[in-house]
Amino acid sequence: MYYMDYKTTVTSKGTITLPSPIRKAFRITPGRKVTVSVNDKGEIVVKPGTTFEEFEKLREEIVAKIPKHRLGLTGRALKEAIANAWVDDHK
């Protein structure tokens, strides 16, 4: 991968502007969340967040892998099934 350095200025409110080539390359549009962290080398790392479209695509891929007989199982139904199984085992 080719790396390019860009300079930007920190404002009095602590904000920076991501240079246009970076925004375009990572499809960072206004309102999109980004993650800012510090790695083990003390470097500031900015990662683009997941868009709604990316999330939906990933969710569909995951759901496609779930066996059909498990698709209707909600979180509440799963908790109830676990509780009932525990009660049945301890009668």
N, C-alpha and C positions, 0 to 999 in steps of 0.2 A: 504494500500500500504506500502511496506517495503522501508525505506529510508536508504541510505548508503552514508557516507561521503567519498570523495576522495580529496586528496591534489594535487595541481598543482602549478606551478611556473609562475609568471608573468615575461615575458622577458623585456629587455631594450626597446623594441618597444611597450610594453603594450599588447602583445598577450599571450594567455594561450592555453594549449592543453587540450581538453576535454578527460578525461580518456576513454579508449577503451570500458569498459562495458557500459558507458553512450552512446557513439556513436552508439554502436551496438543495445542497447535497443530502441533508438529513430530513428534508421536508418539515422543517420547523416553522410553523405558521403562527400568527398572533393568537395568543390564548393557549397554545400548547404548553404543557408542563414539561420541565426538564429536571433532571436530578443533578445536583451539585454535590460532589464529595471530595475528600482528600484521600489519596492513595498512600501506600506504605512508603513512598519516596517523598512525601510531602508535596505532591503536585495536586493542583486543583483539577478535577475531572468533571466535565459537563457531558451528561448523557441525555439524548432525547427521550422523552417519555413515550408511552404507548398511546397511539391514537385510538379513538373509538373503533374505527374500521379495522385496525390491526388486532384489537382485543376481540372483536366479533369473529374475525377469521380464525384466530387461535381457539376461541371457545367452540366454534363449529368443528374444528379438527379434533378437539378433545371429546366433544359429545359424540362424534362419529365413531370413536373407539369404545364407547360404553355399550355393553351388551343391551339389546333391545328390551329385555325384561327388567332392566334396572333404570331405564330412562325416566319412569314416572316417580321414582323414589325421591322425595323432598328431604331436606335436612330434618324437618320435624318428624317425618315418617321414619327416617333412619334412627333418630334418637328413641322414638317409641319402640321400634323393633328391637333395639339394643336393650332397652329397659325391660321389655317383655321377655326377651331371651334370658336376661339375668335373673328375673323373678322365677321363670320356669326352671332354671338350673338350680335354684336355691330353695325350692319347695320341699 
